[in-house]
Amino acid sequence: FAVDVEMGLNGNLVFEPSEITISTGDTVHFVNNSLPPHNIIVEARPDLSRESLMFNPGESQDIKFADAGDYEFFCGPHQGAGMTGIVHVE
């Protein structure tokens, strides 16, 4: 099971949705939309982070969350602009 998250939706520096609740073992599918470059950094979890920058619309990265917990994430280049989110894994 995967949940889609758009990055830079409608020309805004946001993850949409920015708060997600999934089940253990689910995958979050991050899709580049606009205002690149974007990446996904999961706080204190370099094993889950996707540091390489995506420049083209439609580029995507998948992150599978195997363990329950709350995972804060952000876009490296746009963290200061508020491009952040959280995944709740139940």
C-alpha positions in Angstrom: 0.0 0.0 0.0 1.3 3.4 -0.9 0.3 7.0 -0.1 1.2 9.7 -2.6 2.7 13.0 -1.4 3.2 15.8 -3.9 6.2 18.1 -3.5 5.8 21.8 -4.5 2.1 21.4 -5.3 0.5 24.4 -7.0 3.7 26.4 -6.9 3.9 26.3 -3.1 6.8 25.0 -1.1 4.8 22.3 0.7 4.4 18.6 1.0 0.7 17.8 0.2 -0.5 16.2 2.4 2.0 17.2 5.0 0.6 15.0 7.7 0.0 11.3 6.9 -1.0 8.3 9.0 -0.1 4.9 7.6 0.3 1.3 8.8 3.5 -0.4 9.6 5.2 -1.6 6.4 3.4 0.9 4.2 5.2 3.0 1.6 5.0 6.8 1.1 5.5 7.7 -2.6 6.9 11.3 -2.9 6.3 12.9 -6.3 8.1 16.0 -7.5 5.7 18.6 -8.7 7.0 22.2 -9.0 9.6 24.6 -7.6 12.4 22.1 -7.6 14.8 20.9 -6.4 13.3 18.8 -3.7 14.4 15.9 -1.5 13.2 14.1 1.6 15.1 14.1 4.8 13.7 12.1 7.7 14.8 13.5 11.0 17.5 11.4 12.7 17.0 8.6 10.1 19.6 8.7 7.3 18.6 5.2 6.4 15.1 6.4 5.4 16.2 9.8 3.9 16.4 10.4 0.2 19.1 13.0 -0.1 19.5 13.2 -3.9 17.8 16.2 -5.3 14.9 15.8 -7.8 14.8 18.4 -10.5 12.1 17.2 -12.9 8.4 17.1 -12.5 7.2 13.6 -12.0 10.4 12.3 -10.5 9.7 10.3 -7.4 11.1 8.5 -4.4 9.5 5.8 -2.2 10.1 5.4 1.5 8.9 2.3 3.3 8.2 2.7 7.0 8.8 -0.6 8.7 8.5 0.5 12.3 5.7 2.3 14.3 6.4 5.8 15.4 6.2 9.4 14.3 8.7 10.5 11.6 9.3 14.2 11.0 10.6 15.0 7.5 11.6 18.0 5.5 13.0 19.1 2.1 16.6 20.0 2.5 16.7 23.1 0.2 13.3 24.4 1.5 13.2 23.5 5.2 13.6 27.2 6.1 10.5 28.0 3.9 8.4 25.6 6.0 8.5 22.6 3.6 8.1 20.0 6.4 5.8 17.2 7.3 5.2 14.2 9.6 4.4 10.5 9.0 2.5 8.7 11.8 3.1 4.9 11.5 0.7 2.8 13.5 
